[in-house]
């Protein structure tokens, strides 16, 4: 029991920076949702039941045109499908107690940043992952609530600056791994080149952002696995 509590506390500590970053990003979402006509509690409910920044922003935009269910389905599928691949990858590092109902429940909390922090560990226990998810979830929900209640009190420039916090988290997570392992540098560089192609090429830029991210992530991961395979112990 002491070990489990220790793992939970370690997860809490690891999730604090993510929670602070989510606080600023979801603050902007709360403001945008209210400006679109949602009530404060509807904005908070969306954040509590989805926890996906890009998916939520795209979702409330689609909700402005009632009846576009197919568009909603396709947009959310392409934006959030990457979480399925993250979950599959992370499942290879979970311990024997992290199975069954726990995977169903805790899989809800998988985000880009939580996945990045958890995948950096050799083994992930359910206590650690639960602790890791607590602060990001609270930060995401609390930020939405504060943004929805404050409305447009803050100037637009400050709102734009707050929305950049999530990119700073990505940099803080990826750069240390790039310093430790050279193959990670090549994988990140290949993902960056592919994403630029999807952004600037005439045909490729027609693909939705969520699907493009998934394709780039898979392609970069496959390239890294082929060029820099990790030998497993017998």
PyMOL commands that set and color helices and strands:
alter all, ss='L'
color gray80, all
select helices_A, chain A and resi 2-35+40-50+53-63+69-80+82-90+101-109+112-119+126-150+156-162+165-180+182-200+204-206+209-227
alter helices_A, ss='H'
color red, helices_A
deselect
rebuild
show_as cartoon
